[in-house]
């Protein structure tokens, strides 16, 4: 996000370089994009604070404002450190 803040990347370039391109490199055709047939996994980020606001997996919200939503399944949750 710092490269977006600095003006070196647009938000579109950030998404492409951190999501679409790596998934293509790994052959994960259902990841890294939002289109029919994709997994619909995404993280919504506050562009000012650079913190995750929500996480969606398979089209379902699993975490909103740091609160894990009630759902059957197993998730790995990591404490994230904001790097300035």
C-alpha positions as CSV (number, residue, x, y, z in Angstrom):
1,X,0.0,0.0,0.0
2,X,2.9,2.3,0.5
3,X,3.7,2.2,-3.2
4,X,0.1,3.3,-3.8
5,X,0.4,6.1,-1.2
6,X,3.6,7.2,-2.8
7,X,2.0,7.3,-6.3
8,X,4.3,4.6,-7.8
9,X,1.4,2.2,-8.3
10,X,-2.3,2.7,-8.8
11,X,-4.7,0.7,-6.7
12,X,-5.4,-1.5,-9.8
13,X,-1.7,-2.2,-10.2
14,X,-1.4,-3.0,-6.4
15,X,-4.3,-5.6,-6.8
16,X,-2.8,-7.0,-9.9
17,X,0.7,-7.4,-8.5
18,X,-0.3,-8.7,-5.1
19,X,-3.1,-11.0,-6.1
20,X,-3.7,-11.7,-9.8
21,X,-0.1,-12.1,-10.9
22,X,1.0,-14.4,-8.0
23,X,-2.0,-16.6,-8.5
24,X,-1.3,-16.9,-12.2
25,X,2.4,-17.8,-11.4
26,X,1.2,-20.6,-9.1
27,X,-1.4,-21.9,-11.6
28,X,-4.3,-21.0,-9.2
29,X,-6.9,-20.2,-11.9
30,X,-9.8,-19.6,-9.5
31,X,-7.8,-17.1,-7.3
32,X,-6.7,-13.5,-7.8
33,X,-9.7,-12.2,-9.6
34,X,-13.4,-11.5,-9.2
35,X,-15.3,-13.1,-12.1
36,X,-17.7,-16.0,-12.7
37,X,-16.2,-19.3,-11.5
38,X,-13.7,-17.6,-9.2
39,X,-13.5,-18.5,-5.5
40,X,-14.7,-15.0,-4.3
41,X,-11.9,-14.8,-1.6
42,X,-10.9,-11.3,-0.8
43,X,-9.8,-8.9,1.9
44,X,-11.3,-5.4,2.2
45,X,-8.7,-2.9,3.3
46,X,-9.1,0.6,4.7
47,X,-7.0,2.7,2.3
48,X,-6.1,5.3,5.0
49,X,-5.1,3.0,7.9
50,X,-4.0,0.1,5.6
51,X,-5.8,-2.3,8.0
52,X,-8.1,-5.2,7.0
53,X,-11.7,-4.3,7.5
54,X,-13.2,-7.6,6.4
55,X,-12.3,-10.9,4.9
56,X,-14.5,-12.9,2.6
57,X,-13.9,-16.6,1.8
58,X,-16.1,-18.3,-0.8
59,X,-18.4,-15.3,-0.9
60,X,-19.0,-15.4,2.8
61,X,-17.8,-12.8,5.4
62,X,-15.6,-14.7,7.9
63,X,-14.0,-11.7,9.7
64,X,-15.4,-8.1,10.1
65,X,-13.5,-5.5,12.0
66,X,-11.3,-8.1,13.7
67,X,-14.3,-10.2,14.8
68,X,-14.5,-13.8,13.5
69,X,-18.0,-14.5,12.2
70,X,-19.7,-17.7,13.4
71,X,-19.3,-20.4,10.8
72,X,-18.5,-24.0,10.6
73,X,-14.9,-24.6,9.5
74,X,-11.3,-24.0,10.4
75,X,-9.4,-20.7,9.8
76,X,-5.8,-19.7,10.5
77,X,-5.8,-16.2,12.0
78,X,-2.6,-14.3,12.3
79,X,-2.0,-11.1,14.2
80,X,-1.0,-8.6,11.5
81,X,1.6,-5.9,12.1
82,X,1.2,-2.6,10.3
83,X,4.6,-1.7,8.7
84,X,5.1,2.0,8.1
